């Protein structure tokens, strides 16, 4: 519940929606500019929203299933290693055989039995227990380890896939999916940059596209350095979230208050052949701007109270 009250959580949730639907990037507007005048944009918008919703639910199931599988594998490995350590202590006489329940076989111990033995040893040894360096091996601790961003895609998932049956096949399929996902996202982003420039200045689209791609490639080289992950974190946290939120707020204000929501609704009626629900009118004019502005203010205040920063890898502490 405390996490749900943090502005950062809601800002990242809003940013995820922006990324998933392509809002604020101009890609959706660029693609829609090629539609016919009588295109049913209402149906398209609802269809895309539902497809995105079900895709997100499916992705959530897959992500948590893979992370749960990885946590189980690591926990089983932890129990096996610590059980072997306890057996060594029993042979050396550091731990008395009498405190181990007779029904427990440490060579083929279950998670429940291991936790029982762990608790018994912890109570019996007390002061000497920390010197034994035994791990509790609780799966909850493994699941609570926060993994996100590049760590989720390139560390957690890849580590989990090494334990899959036919792991090379799943690894190839996973990275092909990442490549296709990146290319699909970039098509919309580049189109959002190229289309308004071509329509305004009448330049050749092919040449402009090549220039944009080369420029983006050169800028992207900073992310493949040894320090690239820090740049990814910085751009992801401070370049793609707050500015994107501001862009979406300005787009909302431009349509509803500068162009006029009544005029926009009339344009939709003329295009669709029927009047859209008043639900959209109130959402666009009142609810959406209010929620977005509240989120922006809360995010700015939160960033002011806790200055920006990120975790750094220090060589001296990781030798």
Secondary structure per residue as TSV (DSSP state, phi and psi in degrees):
chain	resnum	aa	ss	phi	psi
A	1	X	-	360.0	-38.4
A	2	X	T	-63.4	-38.7
A	3	X	G	-63.8	-38.0
A	4	X	G	-66.4	-20.0
A	5	X	G	-87.9	-5.8
A	6	X	-	-81.1	131.0
A	7	X	H	-60.5	-31.9
A	8	X	H	-60.9	-37.1
A	9	X	H	-64.0	-44.8
A	10	X	H	-71.6	-34.1
A	11	X	H	-64.7	-42.8
A	12	X	H	-69.2	-33.7
A	13	X	H	-65.5	-43.0
A	14	X	H	-64.0	-41.1
A	15	X	H	-63.2	-38.0
A	16	X	H	-61.7	-40.4
A	17	X	H	-64.3	-42.0
A	18	X	H	-60.9	-44.7
A	19	X	H	-66.0	-44.4
A	20	X	H	-65.5	-40.0
A	21	X	H	-93.7	-6.1
A	22	X	T	75.0	23.7
A	23	X	T	-78.3	139.0
A	24	X	T	86.9	-12.7
A	25	X	S	-91.5	-18.0
A	26	X	S	89.5	-8.4
A	27	X	H	-65.6	-43.3
A	28	X	H	-64.2	-42.7
A	29	X	H	-65.1	-39.8
A	30	X	H	-64.3	-45.3
A	31	X	H	-65.0	-41.0
A	32	X	H	-69.1	-19.7
A	33	X	T	-67.3	-15.9
A	34	X	T	-90.1	-3.9
A	35	X	S	-70.8	157.4
A	36	X	-	-72.3	159.9
A	37	X	T	-63.7	-34.1
A	38	X	T	-95.4	18.7
A	39	X	-	-65.2	140.3
A	40	X	-	-80.7	81.0
A	41	X	H	-68.5	-25.8
A	42	X	H	-62.5	-46.9
A	43	X	H	-63.3	-43.2
A	44	X	H	-60.1	-44.8
A	45	X	H	-64.0	-44.4
A	46	X	H	-66.7	-42.0
A	47	X	H	-62.5	-47.2
A	48	X	H	-62.2	-40.5
A	49	X	H	-63.4	-43.8
A	50	X	H	-68.9	-40.4
A	51	X	H	-61.4	-43.0
A	52	X	H	-63.5	-40.0
A	53	X	H	-62.5	-50.3
A	54	X	H	-69.1	-32.4
A	55	X	H	-65.3	-41.1
A	56	X	H	-64.3	-41.1
A	57	X	H	-63.6	-43.4
A	58	X	H	-63.3	-43.7
A	59	X	H	-62.7	-37.8
A	60	X	H	-62.5	-45.1
A	61	X	H	-60.6	-43.5
A	62	X	H	-65.2	-46.4
A	63	X	H	-60.9	-49.1
A	64	X	H	-71.7	-29.8
A	65	X	H	-66.1	-44.0
A	66	X	H	-66.4	-44.2
A	67	X	H	-65.1	-37.1
A	68	X	H	-66.1	-41.3
A	69	X	H	-61.3	-45.4
A	70	X	H	-61.8	-42.8
A	71	X	H	-62.9	-39.8
A	72	X	H	-64.9	-43.3
A	73	X	H	-63.2	-45.7
A	74	X	H	-65.9	-38.7
A	75	X	H	-66.4	-40.3
A	76	X	H	-63.4	-41.0
A	77	X	H	-63.7	-40.4
A	78	X	H	-62.5	-44.5
A	79	X	H	-63.4	-42.0
A	80	X	H	-62.8	-46.6
A	81	X	H	-65.0	-43.1
A	82	X	H	-72.6	-31.1
A	83	X	H	-65.0	-39.8
A	84	X	H	-64.1	-37.4
A	85	X	H	-64.3	-42.5
A	86	X	H	-63.4	-39.9
A	87	X	H	-62.7	-37.3
A	88	X	H	-65.2	-41.9
A	89	X	H	-64.4	-35.2
A	90	X	H	-65.8	-41.7
A	91	X	H	-67.9	-37.0
A	92	X	H	-78.1	-15.4
A	93	X	T	90.7	4.3
A	94	X	S	-67.1	-30.7
A	95	X	S	-123.9	135.5
A	96	X	-	-77.4	137.8
A	97	X	G	-66.1	-23.2
A	98	X	G	-66.4	-26.0
A	99	X	G	-82.5	-12.1
A	100	X	S	-86.1	122.9
A	101	X	-	-55.7	141.4
A	102	X	T	-65.2	-27.6
A	103	X	T	-79.6	-5.9
A	104	X	-	-96.7	125.0
A	105	X	-	-107.7	109.3
A	106	X	G	-67.4	-18.9
A	107	X	G	-74.7	-26.1
A	108	X	G	-133.4	56.2
A	109	X	-	-83.4	144.9
A	110	X	-	-90.3	168.6
A	111	X	H	-62.3	-41.3
A	112	X	H	-64.3	-44.3
A	113	X	H	-66.6	-38.6
A	114	X	H	-63.0	-44.2
A	115	X	H	-63.9	-34.0
A	116	X	H	-64.6	-46.9
A	117	X	H	-62.9	-42.4
A	118	X	H	-59.1	-46.2
A	119	X	H	-65.5	-38.8
A	120	X	H	-63.7	-48.1
A	121	X	H	-61.9	-40.0
A	122	X	H	-62.8	-38.9
A	123	X	H	-73.3	-39.0
A	124	X	H	-72.3	-45.2
A	125	X	H	-81.1	-37.5
A	126	X	G	49.7	-93.8
A	127	X	G	-66.0	-34.1
A	128	X	G	-82.6	-11.9
A	129	X	H	-59.5	-45.2
A	130	X	H	-57.4	-30.7
A	131	X	H	-70.9	-17.5
A	132	X	H	-76.4	-21.2
A	133	X	-	56.0	45.1
A	134	X	-	-92.2	144.1
A	135	X	-	-100.8	142.2
A	136	X	-	-70.2	-24.1
A	137	X	-	54.0	49.2
A	138	X	-	-93.1	129.4
A	139	X	H	-65.6	-26.3
A	140	X	H	-62.2	-38.2
A	141	X	H	-65.2	-38.3
A	142	X	H	-68.4	-39.5
A	143	X	H	-70.7	-28.0
A	144	X	T	-79.9	-7.8
A	145	X	S	-69.2	116.3
A	146	X	-	-71.2	124.4
A	147	X	-	-129.3	126.0
A	148	X	-	-150.6	170.1
A	149	X	T	60.8	-134.4
A	150	X	H	-65.5	-30.0
A	151	X	H	-63.7	-35.4
A	152	X	I	-69.7	-46.6
A	153	X	I	-74.5	-42.4
A	154	X	I	-105.2	-8.4
A	155	X	I	-118.8	-61.0
A	156	X	I	-63.6	-49.0
A	157	X	H	-66.6	-44.6
A	158	X	H	-66.0	-37.0
A	159	X	H	-65.8	-39.7
A	160	X	H	-66.5	-37.5
A	161	X	H	-69.1	-22.4
A	162	X	T	-65.7	-18.7
A	163	X	T	-97.4	-4.5
A	164	X	S	-72.9	151.0
A	165	X	T	-64.5	138.7
A	166	X	T	55.9	48.7
A	167	X	H	-58.8	-36.6
A	168	X	H	-59.0	-39.2
A	169	X	H	-61.9	-48.4
A	170	X	H	-66.7	-33.4
A	171	X	H	-65.1	-45.0
A	172	X	H	-61.8	-45.5
A	173	X	H	-63.1	-38.5
A	174	X	H	-65.3	-46.3
A	175	X	H	-73.1	-29.4
A	176	X	H	-64.4	-38.9
A	177	X	H	-62.8	-41.7
A	178	X	H	-63.9	-41.9
A	179	X	H	-62.5	-47.4
A	180	X	H	-64.0	-36.8
A	181	X	H	-63.8	-44.1
A	182	X	H	-64.0	-44.2
A	183	X	H	-64.2	-43.2
A	184	X	H	-61.1	-39.5
A	185	X	H	-67.1	-40.5
A	186	X	H	-70.3	-30.0
A	187	X	H	-57.7	-47.9
A	188	X	H	-66.4	-40.8
A	189	X	H	-65.5	-47.0
A	190	X	H	-64.9	-38.6
A	191	X	H	-64.0	-36.8
A	192	X	H	-66.4	-26.6
A	193	X	H	-84.3	-44.9
A	194	X	H	-73.9	-45.6
A	195	X	H	-56.7	-51.1
A	196	X	H	-63.3	-34.5
A	197	X	H	-68.9	-43.4
A	198	X	H	-63.7	-44.4
A	199	X	H	-67.2	-30.7
A	200	X	H	-85.5	-46.5
A	201	X	H	-105.1	-2.7
A	202	X	-	57.3	39.4
A	203	X	-	-88.5	165.7
A	204	X	-	-70.9	127.2
A	205	X	H	-67.3	-37.4
A	206	X	H	-61.7	-46.9
A	207	X	H	-65.4	-44.8
A	208	X	H	-62.7	-39.9
A	209	X	H	-62.5	-43.8
A	210	X	H	-62.4	-43.2
A	211	X	H	-62.9	-44.5
A	212	X	H	-62.6	-42.9
A	213	X	H	-66.6	-41.6
A	214	X	H	-65.2	-42.1
A	215	X	H	-63.6	-44.5
A	216	X	H	-63.6	-36.9
A	217	X	H	-62.9	-45.0
A	218	X	H	-63.7	-42.4
A	219	X	H	-65.8	-37.1
A	220	X	H	-67.7	-16.0
A	221	X	G	-63.1	-24.7
A	222	X	G	-67.0	-20.6
A	223	X	G	-84.6	-9.4
A	224	X	G	-106.8	11.0
A	225	X	S	-75.5	174.1
A	226	X	T	-63.9	-28.1
A	227	X	T	-96.6	12.9
A	228	X	H	-58.8	-33.7
A	229	X	H	-65.1	-29.9
A	230	X	H	-67.9	-38.7
A	231	X	H	-66.7	-39.3
A	232	X	H	-60.2	-46.0
A	233	X	H	-62.2	-43.9
A	234	X	H	-64.8	-46.2
A	235	X	I	-66.2	-40.6
A	236	X	I	-67.3	-40.7
A	237	X	I	-82.1	-35.8
A	238	X	I	-121.3	-10.6
A	239	X	I	-107.3	-29.8
A	240	X	S	-104.3	-9.8
A	241	X	S	-99.6	-64.7
A	242	X	H	-64.5	-48.4
A	243	X	H	-59.4	-37.9
A	244	X	H	-64.5	-40.5
A	245	X	H	-62.4	-41.8
A	246	X	H	-65.4	-41.7
A	247	X	H	-61.2	-44.7
A	248	X	H	-64.8	-39.0
A	249	X	H	-62.8	-44.3
A	250	X	H	-64.6	-38.0
A	251	X	H	-63.6	-42.6
A	252	X	H	-62.2	-45.3
A	253	X	H	-65.4	-40.4
A	254	X	I	-61.9	-42.7
A	255	X	I	-73.7	-45.9
A	256	X	I	-82.0	-35.6
A	257	X	I	-114.5	-29.1
A	258	X	I	-86.1	-57.4
A	259	X	I	-72.1	-39.6
A	260	X	I	108.2	121.3
A	261	X	H	-66.5	-34.2
A	262	X	H	-66.6	-42.3
A	263	X	H	-66.1	-38.1
A	264	X	H	-65.4	-40.6
A	265	X	H	-65.8	-35.6
A	266	X	H	-66.5	-38.9
A	267	X	H	-62.7	-41.4
A	268	X	H	-64.5	-41.1
A	269	X	H	-62.2	-41.2
A	270	X	H	-66.1	-36.3
A	271	X	H	-77.5	-42.6
A	272	X	H	-84.8	-29.2
A	273	X	S	91.6	-1.5
A	274	X	S	-148.1	157.0
A	275	X	-	-80.4	127.1
A	276	X	-	-63.9	159.3
A	277	X	-	-59.8	146.3
A	278	X	H	-66.7	-14.7
A	279	X	H	-54.9	-44.2
A	280	X	H	-64.4	-38.8
A	281	X	H	-57.4	-51.8
A	282	X	H	-71.5	-34.3
A	283	X	I	-65.7	-46.8
A	284	X	I	-69.5	-38.7
A	285	X	I	-84.6	-33.5
A	286	X	I	-119.1	-57.4
A	287	X	I	-67.5	-52.3
A	288	X	H	-61.1	-50.6
A	289	X	H	-59.9	-39.4
A	290	X	H	-65.2	-45.0
A	291	X	H	-66.8	-42.5
A	292	X	H	-66.1	-42.1
A	293	X	H	-65.9	-40.1
A	294	X	H	-61.6	-42.6
A	295	X	H	-65.4	-39.9
A	296	X	H	-65.2	-46.4
A	297	X	H	-62.9	-44.3
A	298	X	H	-62.5	-38.0
A	299	X	H	-67.9	-42.7
A	300	X	H	-64.8	-43.7
A	301	X	H	-62.9	-42.8
A	302	X	H	-64.3	-39.9
A	303	X	H	-68.4	-31.5
A	304	X	H	-70.1	-36.6
A	305	X	H	-75.1	-35.2
A	306	X	S	-122.4	101.4
A	307	X	-	-54.9	146.3
A	308	X	-	-58.7	145.7
A	309	X	-	-172.0	169.3
A	310	X	-	-151.9	158.5
A	311	X	-	-73.6	135.9
A	312	X	-	-115.2	148.6
A	313	X	-	-90.8	121.2
A	314	X	-	-107.4	120.1
A	315	X	G	-60.2	-41.3
A	316	X	G	-62.0	-28.1
A	317	X	G	-93.9	-2.5
A	318	X	-	-125.4	26.6
A	319	X	-	-77.0	360.0
